[in-house]
């Protein structure tokens, strides 16, 4: 005997709330499907089956959500229509606007679920197989009732800038819920509005992509890498609508950068090479330099020393071409000269050049404002101490690590915690050797971690 279906009450209520007949919904679903090159014979009988609990086949549930969203004048998710749990909706949505809202809402309402989401090496390569055309057709077909102009876009940019600055001073844990709620409730829904011209539309998608990136970066700083990867992937999809060259390439860099930080270099070189191919000629020299230096890190992580050296040189050369204005999406990473120096140091670490690493970390410290970029300075001092320890300069390493610990006070960051924890094995050796200051620093670290 066949199992009895559970009626889809959310779908029934949504249809009732929009004052649609089953036949009208069926007709709208057929139109949405046709826009996406899919011919359906959906009728009111099919709608009755869905309401009774039948699962739509293929992409039909997405077509239903799109049709219902147009009717309601706001985004309606698969979860809201009873076709997926919040977790399933988050994992399966091909609509970046819906996905951005789902992510933000999950951060506010289901934080534990998102916090323990898994990072995947396969997910790093998502942009290499992503086809933006059908998604773009779907997004452009929407005719929201709310007019979106430069004023709304400017507010999103200001909020992103304010919380981005706070992130550097106080860590990723500061303001994450606020950023996520704003993304879910205001910024993402805005993308379903009307625009007076194509340029305004691009700017709107670009601004929300930057806000989405910030939410991902905050999760990365908290060590919640699966959540960060979800945000970066959605940020990439949104960036494709804003600028399929420079901005989309930058979001590919974000995915590669995260994977390299996690010592997962698979797909990273191919990803950054694709980012460079689409970005060259469309971005300024500074942004190009930041792409090249990530390429260098990817090559060094896989032991390709000649390729890494060529990319380091390409980054240095690109950095000298600063005539064109730098876009806001790459400006968010801070002073480019400091970033290039910092990532050059990480590249040289992988290549075993500890003296070169030290030199680049010191250069980075000079190029970052210590008050504005407190966390960056803390992490750079920690890395500099590592390079000094690798050169058997114990006294200098202890003093440098002590400076790092001073700067970490008040910063909510998993990355700073990991940097502190990494000092402990070497400090234990230094304490046994009676290196001055080692025992005291060990005690301070123990207190900081507890």
C-alpha positions, -999 to 999 in steps of 0.1 A, spaced: 0 0 0 14 34 -10 24 57 18 -1 86 24 12 120 13 14 149 37 -6 179 23 16 209 14 -1 234 37 25 262 30 18 260 -7 -20 261 -2 -17 291 21 6 309 -3 -17 304 -32 -46 316 -11 -27 347 1 -19 357 -35 -56 352 -45 -46 330 -74 -66 301 -90 -49 268 -96 -53 274 -133 -36 308 -131 -7 294 -112 -3 266 -137 -3 291 -166 24 313 -148 45 282 -142 44 273 -179 55 309 -188 85 308 -164 95 274 -177 93 286 -213 116 315 -204 141 289 -194 137 268 -225 116 242 -208 82 232 -223 57 221 -197 21 209 -199 13 220 -163 -24 224 -155 -46 230 -125 -47 192 -119 -9 193 -114 -13 222 -89 -38 201 -70 -14 173 -68 13 196 -54 -10 210 -28 -19 174 -19 18 167 -13 32 155 -46 68 166 -53 73 186 -85 98 170 -109 131 185 -121 133 223 -119 95 227 -116 96 237 -79 120 266 -88 95 277 -116 67 276 -90 87 297 -66 95 322 -93 59 325 -105 47 329 -69 74 355 -62 63 376 -92 27 374 -80 35 383 -44 60 411 -54 87 396 -31 110 366 -31 93 334 -20 117 305 -12 113 268 -17 112 264 21 85 290 24 64 270 -2 69 237 15 92 222 -11 123 221 10 136 224 45 156 255 52 188 234 50 177 219 17 167 252 3 201 266 12 219 238 -5 199 235 -37 189 270 -47 202 280 -81 188 315 -76 215 337 -60 190 363 -47 170 335 -29 203 319 -17 215 352 -3 183 357 16 184 321 28 219 324 41 212 357 59 181 342 75 199 310 85 225 331 102 199 348 123 174 320 129 195 288 125 230 299 134 242 264 145 232 248 112 251 274 92 281 274 116 287 237 112 282 236 74 311 217 57 337 233 35 343 212 4 372 211 -20 347 204 -48 329 237 -39 361 256 -46 357 249 -83 320 259 -85 327 289 -107 345 268 -133 313 250 -142 287 277 -134 265 289 -163 252 324 -155 229 326 -186 198 308 -174 200 324 -140 204 359 -155 173 353 -177 153 344 -147 165 374 -127 159 398 -156 123 385 -162 112 398 -128 92 429 -126 92 440 -90 70 469 -78 98 487 -59 120 512 -78 157 508 -68 179 538 -73 214 551 -64 203 561 -29 194 525 -19 226 513 -34 247 539 -15 231 529 18 242 492 12 277 504 4 279 525 35 267 497 58 293 473 42 321 499 47 311 505 84 309 468 93 340 460 72 360 485 92 346 472 125 356 437 114 392 447 112 392 462 147 370 437 166 370 405 145 345 386 125 322 379 154 313 416 157 281 425 139 277 393 120 240 389 129 233 425 120 250 421 86 232 388 79 198 402 89 202 433 67 213 410 38 182 388 42 156 414 49 167 444 28 196 440 5 188 407 -12 150 415 -17 160 448 -33 175 429 -62 140 418 -73 130 455 -78 129 477 -109 158 497 -122 158 528 -144 188 516 -164 212 487 -168 240 506 -150 219 510 -118 210 473 -120 247 463 -122 256 486 -93 229 471 -71 240 435 -77 276 446 -72 268 463 -38 249 432 -26 277 410 -38 302 430 -16 279 427 14 276 390 8 314 387 6 317 406 39 294 381 56 315 352 42 347 369 54 333 372 89 325 335 89 360 327 76 375 348 104 354 328 129 366 295 115 332 286 101 345 277 67 315 259 52 293 289 59 320 312 44 322 291 13 284 293 8 285 331 10 315 333 -14 297 311 -39 266 332 -38 287 364 -39 303 350 -71 268 345 -87 257 380 -78 290 394 -91 284 377 -125 253 399 -128 272 431 -118 304 425 -137 312 391 -152 349 402 -157 365 420 -128 341 415 -99 333 379 -108 371 372 -111 376 388 -77 350 364 -61 368 335 -77 399 348 -59 380 348 -26 372 311 -30 408 303 -39 421 324 -10 400 306 15 411 272 2 447 282 4 443 294 39 430 259 48 459 242 30 435 228 3 452 240 -29 433 217 -52 416 236 -81 431 269 -68 456 275 -96 429 268 -123 404 290 -105 428 320 -103 440 315 -138 404 317 -150 399 348 -129 429 364 -145 418 355 -180 384 372 -175 398 401 -156 428 412 -176 420 444 -195 389 450 -173 406 459 -140 433 483 -128 468 472 -121 463 471 -83 435 446 -86 454 426 -112 484 425 -87 461 410 -61 450 383 -85 486 375 -95 498 372 -59 470 347 -52 481 327 -83 516 327 -69 503 313 -36 484 286 -54 515 275 -74 537 276 -43 512 254 -23 516 227 -50 554 230 -53 554 247 -87 583 270 -79 590 285 -114 553 293 -119 551 308 -84 582 330 -92 567 342 -125 534 351 -107 553 370 -80 570 390 -106 537 396 -125 522 409 -92 551 433 -86 548 446 -122 511 451 -121 513 469 -88 533 497 -105 504 504 -129 481 524 -106 467 550 -131 432 536 -132 408 538 -101 406 507 -80 371 492 -77 353 490 -43 353 452 -43 391 450 -42 395 481 -21 378 462 7 409 440 11 429 470 23 461 487 10 472 466 -20 509 470 -13 505 456 21 484 427 9 509 419 -19 537 419 6 518 398 31 509 372 5 544 372 -10 556 363 25 531 333 26 543 323 -8 579 324 2 571 304 34 557 276 12 589 278 -8 611 275 23 626 310 21 623 322 57 646 352 53 625 364 24 594 358 44 607 379 72 615 408 48 580 407 33 562 406 66 582 436 78 573 454 46 536 446 51 537 460 86 549 493 72 522 495 46 492 488 69 478 514 92 482 498 127 451 515 142 428 509 113 440 473 106 446 460 141 438 423 133 460 424 102 489 437 123 483 411 150 483 382 125 513 396 106 534 399 139 524 363 146 536 352 112 568 373 115 575 355 148 571 322 130 597 332 104 621 344 131 617 311 149 624 292 117 657 311 115 666 301 151 663 337 164 644 327 196 647 360 215 633 380 185 605 355 180 594 357 216 593 395 215 575 396 182 549 371 194 544 392 225 536 422 203 510 400 184 493 390 216 491 426 227 472 435 195 448 405 197 432 418 229 395 424 223 394 408 188 369 380 183 386 359 157 393 322 152 423 331 131 440 350 159 432 321 183 448 296 159 478 318 155 483 320 193 478 282 196 505 276 170 531 294 191 527 271 220 549 241 209 579 262 201 574 283 232 575 251 253 609 243 238 621 279 245 609 277 281 629 245 287 659 263 271 653 293 294 649 318 266 641 351 282 604 360 282 592 325 269 577 314 302 559 347 307 545 346 271 534 310 276 514 320 307 498 350 288 488 326 260 473 301 284 453 329 300 442 343 266 430 309 254 410 301 285 
